[in-house]
Amino acid sequence: MKESLQGIRDFLNSGEWKDAVRSVYRGKGTPSQKKLVFGIPVLAVVLLLIVFLLIPTFGTSSQMSENGTPVYFTVRPGMSVSEIGKELHERGVIDSEMKFWLTAKLNGFENKVKSGTFALHTDMTPRDALETLVYGNTVVIRFVIPEGFSVRDIAARLEDEGLVKADDFIALAKDYRPYPYVEAHEGVRYAAEGFLFPDTYEINGSFDANKIMEMMAENFDRRLTQEMRDRAREMNLSVYELVTLASLVEKEAYHEEDRPIIAQIFLKRLRVGMPLQADPTVQYLLDAPKEDLLYRDTEIDSPYNTYQNIGLPPGPIANPGTASLMAVLYPADTDYLYFVADRDGNNYYATNYADHLALVEQVR
């Protein structure tokens, strides 16, 4: 099969193929032309006949379907149309590498594909895909990662945007530790969790899951200023502990004014050896979030379960923004030790357990 396909490619690459095939097809070919055409393996001849049947289709551009999934595709300098077709087929943009290659050959697109990143989508025709790569504009890709997104949330967003496969991003995040403060702890689900800064990002050029993760981690490292690092040291907090605490604050606080109060409650509980009892640490263990945790949920056996374990979870449960980091570094000064949120995300605070139970009864 490979030899037959190579025969077709060599035949089409020769300068004689058009006249030879046209003459034989019309029944007027010379003996040498007939030898050239029919000397190709039988399978190659059959495929060539298919090509003739498909030429009218190749000659006109079909209407591009708008129902496909977005795919951003980067043409690297020096890529051949065969290499491009192979990758496009693997990513579901086109249904046939051979059709793509033949379309390029028959329409003179082979050496006209531009380098750069293009916005494509799944289920395109070879003609539409090629015209985009030849005549279309390269794009600057922009995507937004909100505060509080977990690794899984980020991976899903990137896949929805057509950037990378979610599974590739998740697999990379498990052991990604680009800086010394991204400590290794037993039981951590994703090493990169917490250290991928939520922001608006732009990509211009080639990219993959590793490059995107590296870009987000570098952004976090820039945003974590020396002043913030010095302040954490004054509080006897490592950067890893700071980020872990900030991730809890990020998931608990719906309003800006609540962040420093919740941070202060968590810090106080850590000092007195009281369980943090943070619902988001249990939600992190579930396949899908729940509006209200059940009692049995709080009994899940996991180091992330802060109902069952005293102290911090083994690592962050989300990627916090600057506001939550600063809330931990500069917490409020209150006597509160308890808080509960209503259905609208408004928090109510108490200094003792009896008052807290009354608030729970009131808001829920």
N, C-alpha and C positions, 0 to 999 in steps of 0.2 A: 504493500500500500504506500509506504513512504517513497519507494523508488518511483512509483507511478505518479505521485504528486510532484515529486521533483522533476519528472519528465515533463509534466505540464508546465511547471515554472520555467524550465530551461527553454521549452518550446515557445512560450509566450515572450520570454526575454529576447529571443532571436529576432532579427529584423525581417525575417522571411515569413513569419507565421501568418500575417494578415493576408498577403497575396496568395500564399499557398492554400490556406483554408478556404478563402473565397473562391478560388478557381476550382478546387476539388468539389466544393459544395454545389457549384453551378455545372459540374460535369465537364469542364474544359481544362482540367489540370494537366500539366505535362507529366511525363513519367517520373521525373525527379521530384516534382511537387507531391505527386501521389505517394512516392516512397517516403517523403518527409512526413506527411500526415499519417499514413497508415503504418509507418514504422514504429509509432508510439504504442506501448502496450495497450491491449484491448480495453482495460479499465480506464486508461487515460483518454481513449477515443470516446468512450461513453460519457465521461465527465465533460469532454469538450463539446459534445452534442448538447449536454445540459446547459453549458455556458451559452450556446447559441439561442437556446430557448429562453434563457434569462436575460439576454441582451436588451430587449425592449424594456424590461423592468428596471435594469440598471440605468437606462438612458433617461429616466424621468424620476424626479424626486417625489417620494410619497409624502403625504401629510403626516407630520410628526405627532405621535400620540402624546397626550398630556397626562396619561394615567400612570406612567411609570414612576418608580422610586428615584429620587435625585441621586446622582452619582457624580462626584468630582473626580476627574481623571487627569493625571499629569503625564504629558508626553515629554520624556527626557531626551536631551540632545543625542542624536545618533541612533535612536530607535528605528527599527525597520517596520514596515506596515505589517509584516508577519508577527513581530513581537507585540505591536499595538493591538492587532486583532486577537491575539491569544489572551492578553490581559482583559480586553473589553468583553470577550466571551466568558472568561472566568468570573467577571463581576456582573454578568447578566445584562450588559448593555446591548449586545448583539447575540443572535442565535447561531451564528456560523462564522468561524474563522475564515473558511475558504471563500464564502461569499464576500466577506470584507476584503480579502486579498484580491480576488478577481475584480471586484468593483474598483478598487484602487488602480489596478493594472489597466483595465479597459477604459477608464476615464482620465488617465494621466495624473492621478492624485498621488502616485507612489512617492515622489520626492517633493511634495508640496505641503505636507503636514507640518504645522508649526509646533515649536516647543512651547511648553507652558501648561497651565492648569485650565481645564475647560469644564463647564457645567453641562453634563449629559444626564440621561436617565435610562432606566432599564427599558427593554423591549423597543429599542430604536432599530430602524432599518440600517443596513450597512451604508447606504447612500447618505442618509441623514446624519449618521455618526461621522462619516468622512467629511461631509460638507462643513460640519461644525468645526472639525479639527483643521480644515484647510482655510475656510472663510470666516469662521466665528472669532469672537474676541476672547482672549484669555481673561480670567476673572481673579479678583481678590476675594477670598472666602472670608466671611465674617460669621462668627457664632458667639452665642452668649451663654455663659454658665452662671446661674444665679447662686447667691449665698445659700449655704445649707445643702447643696447637692452632694450626694454621696458618690463614690466611685461608680456604682451601678447606674445612678441617675445620669452622670456625665457620659458614660458609655452608651446609654440608650439615646441621649440627645445627639451625640456624634453620629450614631448609626442612622437616626431619623434624618439628619442633615446630609446623609450620603457621604460622610467623610471617611469613617473607618468602621470595621465590624466591631460590634459591642464586645464579643467574646475575645477578640484580640486585645482590646484595651483593658478588659478585666484581667486577663491572664498576665499582662505586663505589670499591672498595678500590684499584684500579689507580692512581688519581690523588688519593687522599684524604690531604691533608697539613694537618691542623688547627693544628699548632704549628710554630714556626720550627725546632725540633730535628728535625723529620721531614724530613730533608734529601732533596734530589733527586739521585739518582745514576744514571748510565747503566747500563742493563741490569737495573734493579730490576723484579721481577715485579709486586709490589703495594706501593705506597707506604705503605699502612696496616699492613703486616706488622710485627709486633713491638710495635706501639703500641696494641693493643686488649687491655686488661687482662683476664686470665682471672679470672673471679669468678662469683658467683651474682647474677643480675640480676632485678629486678622492674619490670614495666611496668604502669602504670595509666592508660589513656586511649589516644588515637590514636597510631599509630606506623607507621614504614616502615623500609626498609633504612638510610636516611640517619640517622634518629633513633637507631636501635640502634647504628650505628657511632659516632655522636657521643657517645652515652652511654658506650660502652666506652673511647673515646679520652679523654674527660674523666676517667674513673676512673683511667686510666693517669697522667694529668697530676697528679692528686691524690696518687696513691701514690708518685710520684717526688718525694720530699721534698727540701727545700732542702739538708738534710744530705747526701743522696745525690748531688745535683748538685754540691755543693762538693767532695765526696770524689772524684768523677769528674774534676773539674778538677785536683785535686791530682795525680792519676795521669796527667794529660795525655790524658785520654779525653774525647771529645765524648759527649753523650748518645746520639747515633746509634751510635757505636762501642760504648758500654756496652751498649746494647740488642742490637746484633748479636752481641757476645760472649756475652751472657747467653742468647740464643736457642740458641747452640751448646751451652752448658752444660746448658740445659734438656733438649735432645734427647739428650745423651750420658749424663747422670747418672740412674741409677735409684734411688739411695739418697742421702739428705740429706748424709751425710758425704763423699760423693764430689764434691759440687759445688765446694767451694773448692779441692780438689786439681786437678780438671780445669781450673778457671779459671786456676790458677797455671801449669799446663802450657801452656795456650794463650797466656797473656801472655808466658811465657818464649820460646816459639817465635816470637812476633811480634818480640820484641826481638832475637833472633839471626838473623832472616831465614829461618827454617825453615818449610816449608809446614805448615799446621795439620793437613792430612790427616784431616779430620773426616768420617766416613761420612755423617752426617745432611745435610751440604751436597750430597752426591750423591743421597741419597734424595729430597731436595727436588725434584730434576729429573725423577724417575721418575713414571710414571702411577700406580703402586701400590708400596708399600714392599716391600722384599725382606728376608728374614731375614739373608742374607749377600750382600754386594756381590760381583760378579764383577770380574775385572781389567779387562774391557772397559768396565765401568761407570765405573771411575775415569779412563777416558780420554775421557769425554764432554767435548766442547768447550763450555764455559760459564764465565762469570766466577764462578758459584757453586761450581764444582768446586775445592775447596781441595787436591786432590791435584795439580792442574795449575797452580794459581796460588798465588803467595806472598801472604800478607796476608789480610785479612778478605774475605769475600764482599761483593758490592755492597750488601747489606742483610740484615736479620734473616731467618731461615728459619722462625720460629715466634714465638709470643707468650709470653714468659717471665713467670714469677711473681716475687714479691718475693725468694724464697730464691735464685734464680739471679742476680738483679740484685745482691744483697748478696754472693754468692760472688765475683763479678767485682770488686766494690769492696773486699772484704776476703779476698783469696785466701790459701790455706795457704802455709806456708813450708817447702818441700821441695826436694830436688834432682832430683825426677822430671822426665823429659822425654818419656816414653812411657807409654801405658796401653792395655789391651785388656780387653774385657768378655766374660764367659762367657755361656752361654745363659740364665742366671738374672739377668743384669744386674749381676753382681758384677765389680768392676773390679780389675785387677792392674797394678801400676806398676813401671817400671824406669827406671834412670838412664842406661842405654846401650842401643844397638841390639841387641847380641848377646843380652843378657838379655831384651830385649823379644821377639825372635824365639823364644827358648825358651819364654816365657810363651804366646805365640800358639800354638805347637805343643802346649802342655800343655792349654790351655782349649778349643781348637777341634778 
